[in-house]
Amino acid sequence: MKSSKYLVPVTALAAMALLAGCATGGTGGQSAPALDPSTKVSGDITVWSWDSAAVALKRKAKEYEASHAGTSIKVVDVGYDNAYDKLSVGLQAGSGLPDVVTIETDRAPGYISQFPNGLIDLNPVLGDKKADFDQSKWTASSNDKDQLMVAPWDSGTVGLYYRSDYLAEAGVDPASLTTWNALISAGETIKAKTGHTLMSTDLSTGGGFTMMLQQQGQGLFDADGNVAVNSPKAVEALTVLKDMNDKGLIKNVKGWDGRVTSAKDGDSAVTPEAVWWIGTLTGEMPELAGKYGVTELPAFADGGVRTSNSGGSGLAVPAQAKNPNLAASFVTWLLADATNQADMMKNEGLFPSYLPALKDGYFQQPDPYFSGQKVYELFAEQTPNIPSINYTTDNAKAQDIVANAVVASVLNGADPKKTLDDAAKQIATATDRKIAK
């Protein structure tokens, strides 16, 4: 799930709660209860979510109740702006949370680490289906003991959206955009022949740097939690962004609204973005139907990975849940079922992390907005290829420093290697972590 609301940072209250989180995770020093898959479920549960996810949950909850006699599910739309405040405070206090909560993938590792006993291990009900899920989501949703603390729901598989009319006018074949260097070369041609820049992005928030890093199988930290923002892969990603801007191929815009407005105005030729951008295009700019196409994300080298991830969420069962077995049963029924996952894609646009769902005929249908291209098929094929990366509790802090480094290099001309070396030192000082060798 993704929209302008999902770009809002954790508020001060939530951040304070996370930083203050005790090692017990609000369970009084005891371990979270273990699930019993053999239990016959009954009774009622409450689920927290927001926006389109809440709509999907309310709809599917009625179906679950109909097929599971004696159960009742209440779904509460707590609103995005309140969700993480409530979750952080509830985990800290050890009370006040429902039976199921929605957590975005990029926030999950922080909660898992900060509140190790705050969520229930879902492996007893989902562990045998691990291979059927987007592995990048499974990794981000598990702790260092390989316990699954958040069940993967939707993925933000990334592709390259392009203005087919601009590329046609410039004589650029979309199939030729196989590497970032090829894209930059095409961008120069497009600008010379059409006057349009190559890409619109918000450099103040990183300009897609972390997306490009994950494409190469790396996060801001390595597998051991060491600072990795100055690795050769990171330098290459930042160099690509700087090269684009040096050649006048980037239009720097402000925030989500700026990106949407720029696309609507037709400023640039391509947009590297997740599958959910389809909903933004069709919903915000229907007048551009027939002028867009999608291809794989350019690789950093021939034969390299041609996708990444941006966005997505999962469902967790707090340790304080009053009816954990019913909660886990509902989560499993909803997310580890191809029919249910495909149904939520068709109705609410939640692109499945459950890979068997991607075989549904819906993902092979031609899309008239994209001139009949089978766009969802492309994203379905790329989802299993998303590289897994390591997240830490310091990702948000590191992201702010990295975003400043992107501005310093791309907009102000600083050397990418030196800029990222400086950023790594700042992150190491701020987090008391070592810099990866």
C-alpha positions in Angstrom: 0.0 0.0 0.0 1.3 3.4 -0.8 0.1 7.0 -1.1 1.1 10.4 0.0 0.1 9.4 3.5 2.6 6.7 3.6 5.5 9.2 3.2 4.7 10.8 6.6 7.5 10.2 9.1 6.9 8.7 12.6 5.7 11.6 14.9 7.7 12.7 17.8 5.5 10.7 20.2 6.0 7.5 18.4 9.7 8.0 18.0 10.0 8.7 21.7 8.1 5.6 22.5 10.3 3.5 20.2 13.5 4.9 21.7 12.2 4.3 25.2 11.0 0.8 24.5 12.2 -1.7 27.0 13.6 -5.1 26.1 10.6 -6.9 27.4 8.3 -5.2 24.8 5.6 -4.5 27.3 5.0 -8.1 28.4 6.3 -7.8 31.9 9.6 -9.6 31.1 7.8 -12.7 29.9 8.0 -14.3 26.5 5.1 -13.7 24.1 2.6 -16.6 24.1 3.0 -19.4 21.6 0.3 -20.1 19.1 -1.5 -23.5 18.9 -2.6 -24.1 15.3 -4.7 -27.1 16.4 -7.0 -24.9 18.6 -10.6 -24.6 17.4 -11.0 -20.9 17.0 -14.0 -18.9 18.3 -14.9 -15.6 19.9 -14.0 -12.2 18.7 -11.0 -10.1 17.7 -10.3 -6.5 16.8 -8.0 -5.4 13.9 -6.4 -2.0 13.4 -5.5 -0.7 9.9 -6.2 2.3 7.7 -7.3 3.5 4.2 -7.6 0.8 1.5 -6.1 -1.8 3.8 -8.9 -1.3 6.3 -11.5 -1.5 3.5 -10.1 -4.8 2.4 -10.0 -6.1 6.0 -13.6 -5.1 6.6 -14.8 -6.8 3.5 -12.8 -10.0 4.0 -13.7 -10.2 7.7 -17.3 -10.8 6.8 -16.2 -13.7 4.6 -14.1 -15.2 7.3 -17.0 -15.0 9.8 -19.3 -16.7 7.4 -17.0 -19.7 7.0 -16.0 -19.8 10.7 -19.0 -20.2 12.9 -18.8 -18.5 16.3 -16.3 -15.8 15.3 -16.6 -12.1 15.1 -14.0 -9.6 13.6 -14.1 -5.9 14.2 -11.9 -3.8 11.9 -11.1 -0.3 13.1 -9.7 2.3 10.7 -7.4 4.1 13.1 -6.0 6.5 10.5 -2.4 6.5 9.3 -1.5 9.6 11.3 -2.5 7.9 14.6 -1.5 4.3 13.8 2.1 4.3 14.9 1.6 6.6 17.9 -1.0 4.1 19.2 1.2 1.1 18.3 4.3 2.4 19.9 2.5 3.6 23.1 0.6 0.3 23.3 3.8 -1.8 23.0 5.6 0.3 25.6 2.7 0.1 28.1 1.9 -3.6 27.5 -1.8 -2.8 27.0 -4.2 -1.0 24.8 -3.5 -2.9 21.6 -6.0 -5.0 19.5 -5.5 -8.6 18.4 -4.1 -7.7 14.9 -2.3 -4.6 13.7 -1.1 -3.4 10.3 2.6 -2.5 10.1 4.5 -1.2 7.0 7.5 -3.3 6.0 10.0 -0.6 6.4 8.8 0.1 10.0 8.5 -3.6 11.0 12.2 -4.2 11.8 12.3 -1.3 14.2 9.3 -2.6 16.2 10.6 -6.2 16.1 14.0 -5.2 17.5 12.8 -2.6 20.0 10.0 -4.8 21.4 11.3 -8.3 21.1 8.5 -9.8 23.1 5.8 -7.4 21.9 4.7 -9.5 18.9 3.8 -13.2 18.5 5.9 -15.5 16.4 3.7 -16.5 13.4 5.9 -19.4 12.3 3.6 -22.0 13.8 0.9 -21.0 11.4 2.9 -19.7 8.4 6.4 -21.2 8.6 5.6 -24.1 6.2 4.6 -21.5 3.6 7.8 -19.4 3.8 8.9 -20.3 0.2 5.6 -19.1 -1.1 6.2 -15.5 0.0 8.2 -12.6 -1.4 11.5 -13.4 0.4 12.5 -9.7 0.8 9.3 -9.2 2.8 9.8 -12.4 4.9 13.3 -11.3 5.8 12.3 -7.8 6.8 9.5 -9.2 8.9 11.5 -11.7 10.9 13.8 -11.3 13.9 17.3 -12.5 14.4 16.0 -15.9 15.6 14.2 -16.4 12.2 10.8 -16.0 14.0 8.2 -14.4 11.7 6.8 -11.4 13.7 4.8 -9.8 10.9 3.0 -11.7 8.1 3.8 -10.2 4.7 0.8 -8.8 2.9 1.5 -6.6 -0.1 4.8 -5.9 -2.0 6.0 -2.7 -3.6 7.7 -4.3 -6.6 9.5 -1.6 -8.6 9.5 -1.1 -12.4 10.2 1.7 -14.9 7.2 3.6 -16.1 7.8 5.6 -19.2 5.9 8.1 -21.5 5.6 6.0 -24.6 4.8 9.1 -26.7 8.1 10.9 -25.6 10.2 7.8 -26.3 8.6 7.3 -29.7 9.2 11.0 -30.6 12.8 10.6 -29.6 13.2 7.3 -31.4 14.1 5.4 -28.2 13.1 1.8 -27.9 11.9 0.9 -24.3 13.5 -2.5 -24.7 16.9 -0.7 -24.9 16.7 0.7 -21.3 18.4 -2.4 -19.8 21.0 -0.5 -17.7 21.2 2.8 -15.8 23.9 3.9 -18.2 21.7 3.1 -21.2 18.8 5.0 -19.5 21.1 8.1 -19.1 22.1 7.9 -22.7 18.5 7.7 -23.8 17.7 10.6 -21.5 20.1 12.8 -23.3 18.5 11.9 -26.6 15.0 12.4 -25.2 15.8 15.8 -23.8 17.5 16.9 -27.1 14.6 15.8 -29.2 11.6 16.5 -27.0 12.8 19.1 -24.4 11.6 16.9 -21.5 13.8 15.9 -18.6 14.4 12.2 -18.0 13.1 11.9 -14.4 11.3 13.9 -11.7 12.2 13.1 -8.1 12.6 14.6 -4.7 16.3 14.7 -4.0 15.8 16.0 -0.5 14.3 12.7 0.6 17.0 10.6 -1.2 15.8 10.6 -4.8 15.4 6.9 -5.0 18.9 6.2 -3.6 17.8 3.5 -1.1 15.7 1.8 -3.9 18.7 1.7 -6.1 20.7 0.3 -3.2 18.3 -2.5 -2.5 18.3 -3.4 -6.2 21.9 -4.3 -5.6 21.1 -6.4 -2.6 22.2 -3.9 0.0 20.6 -1.8 2.7 22.0 1.1 4.7 23.4 -1.5 7.0 25.0 -4.8 6.2 23.9 -8.2 7.5 25.9 -7.7 10.7 24.3 -4.3 11.4 27.4 -2.3 10.4 27.1 1.0 8.5 27.3 0.3 4.7 26.3 3.6 3.1 29.8 4.1 1.7 30.2 0.7 0.0 31.1 0.5 -3.7 27.5 -0.3 -4.5 26.3 2.8 -2.7 28.9 5.0 -4.4 27.7 3.6 -7.8 24.1 4.4 -7.0 24.9 8.0 -6.0 27.1 8.5 -9.0 24.2 7.5 -11.3 22.0 10.1 -9.7 24.7 12.8 -9.8 25.5 12.0 -13.5 21.8 12.3 -14.3 21.6 15.7 -12.7 24.9 16.9 -14.1 23.5 16.3 -17.5 20.3 18.2 -16.8 18.1 15.0 -16.8 16.5 15.4 -13.3 13.7 17.7 -12.4 13.9 18.1 -8.6 10.4 18.3 -7.1 9.1 18.7 -3.5 7.4 15.7 -1.9 4.7 13.4 -3.0 2.4 16.1 -4.3 5.3 17.5 -6.4 5.9 14.1 -8.0 2.3 13.6 -8.8 2.0 17.1 -10.3 5.1 16.7 -12.3 3.9 13.5 -13.8 0.5 15.0 -14.5 2.1 18.0 -16.2 4.3 15.7 -18.3 7.6 17.1 -17.2 9.7 13.9 -17.5 9.9 10.8 -19.5 10.3 8.0 -16.9 9.4 7.2 -13.3 11.2 4.4 -11.5 8.5 3.4 -9.0 6.5 0.6 -7.4 3.5 -1.3 -8.8 1.2 0.9 -6.7 2.1 3.9 -9.0 -0.4 2.3 -11.5 -3.2 3.4 -9.2 -1.8 6.9 -8.9 -1.7 7.2 -12.7 -5.1 5.8 -13.4 -6.7 7.7 -10.5 -4.9 11.1 -10.7 -4.3 11.4 -14.4 -6.8 9.4 -16.5 -6.3 11.8 -19.3 -2.9 10.3 -20.0 -4.3 6.9 -20.8 -2.5 5.4 -23.8 0.6 7.5 -23.2 2.3 5.2 -20.7 4.2 1.9 -20.7 6.1 -0.1 -18.2 9.4 -2.1 -18.4 11.8 -3.6 -15.9 14.0 -1.3 -13.8 17.3 -0.7 -15.5 20.1 -2.9 -14.0 23.5 -1.7 -12.8 25.2 -4.2 -15.2 24.0 -6.4 -18.0 22.2 -9.4 -16.5 21.8 -7.7 -13.1 18.6 -7.5 -11.0 16.0 -5.4 -12.6 13.6 -4.7 -9.7 13.6 -3.4 -6.1 11.0 -2.7 -3.5 9.2 0.5 -2.4 6.4 0.2 0.2 4.3 -2.7 1.3 2.9 -3.9 4.7 2.0 -6.8 6.8 -0.2 -8.0 9.7 1.1 -8.7 13.2 -0.5 -10.2 16.3 0.6 -8.3 19.5 1.6 -10.4 22.5 -1.2 -8.7 24.5 -3.9 -10.0 22.0 -6.9 -11.3 23.9 -7.6 -14.0 21.3 -4.2 -14.7 19.6 -5.2 -18.1 18.0 -8.2 -16.5 16.3 -6.1 -13.6 15.3 -3.4 -15.9 13.7 -6.1 -18.0 12.0 -7.6 -14.9 10.4 -4.2 -13.6 9.3 -3.2 -17.0 7.8 -6.6 -17.4 6.1 -6.3 -13.9 4.6 -2.6 -13.7 3.5 -1.6 -17.3 2.8 -4.4 -17.9 0.4 -4.1 -17.2 -3.4 -7.8 -16.5 -3.9 -8.0 -14.0 -1.0 -4.8 -12.2 -2.0 -5.8 -12.0 -5.6 -9.3 -10.7 -4.5 -7.7 -7.9 -2.5 -5.6 -6.9 -5.5 -8.7 -6.8 -7.7 -10.7 -4.8 -5.3 -8.3 -2.7 -3.3 -5.1 -2.7 -5.4 -3.0 -4.5 -2.7 -0.3 -6.3 -4.7 0.3 -9.7 -3.1 3.4 -10.8 -1.3 2.0 -14.3 -1.5 3.5 -15.6 -4.8 0.9 -18.2 -5.7 -1.7 -15.4 -5.9 0.3 -13.9 -8.8 -0.6 -16.8 -11.0 -4.3 -15.7 -10.9 -5.6 -14.7 -14.4 -6.1 -11.2 -13.3 -2.3 -10.5 -13.5 -2.3 -11.6 -17.2 -5.0 -9.2 -18.3 -4.1 -6.4 -20.7 -4.6 -2.9 -19.3 -6.2 -0.4 -21.6 -4.5 2.5 -19.8 -1.2 1.1 -20.9 -2.4 0.5 -24.5 -3.1 -3.2 -23.7 0.2 -4.0 -22.1 0.0 -6.7 -19.4 1.6 -4.5 -16.8 0.7 -6.6 -13.7 2.3 -9.6 -15.4 5.6 -7.8 -15.5 5.5 -6.9 -11.8 4.4 -10.5 -10.9 7.4 -11.9 -12.8 9.8 -9.5 -11.0 8.5 -9.9 -7.4 10.4 -13.1 -6.7 13.6 -11.3 -7.8 13.4 -8.5 -5.2 16.7 -8.7 -3.1 16.4 -9.1 0.6 18.3 -6.5 2.8 18.9 -6.0 6.4 17.0 -3.3 8.4 17.9 -2.1 11.8 16.3 0.2 14.5 18.6 3.0 13.1 17.3 2.9 9.5 15.2 6.1 9.9 18.1 8.0 11.5 20.5 6.8 8.8 18.0 7.7 6.1 18.0 11.3 7.1 21.8 11.5 7.0 21.9 9.7 3.6 19.2 12.1 2.2 21.5 15.0 3.1 24.4 13.3 1.4 22.3 12.9 -1.8 21.6 16.6 -1.8 25.3 17.5 -1.1 26.5 15.3 -4.0 23.7 15.5 -6.6 22.7 19.2 -6.1 25.8 20.7 -4.7 28.4 18.8 -6.7 30.3 17.0 -3.9 32.2 13.9 -4.7 30.0 10.8 -4.2 32.7 8.7 -2.4 33.7 11.4 0.0 30.1 12.4 0.7 29.1 8.9 1.6 32.3 8.4 3.6 31.3 11.4 5.6 27.7 10.1 5.9 29.0 6.8 7.2 31.0 8.5 9.9 28.0 10.6 10.9 25.8 7.5 11.1 28.4 5.5 13.1 28.7 8.3 15.6 24.9 8.8 15.9 24.1 5.1 16.2 27.3 3.7 18.0 27.7 1.2 15.1 30.8 0.3 13.3 31.4 1.1 9.6 31.5 -2.0 7.4 34.8 -2.9 5.9 
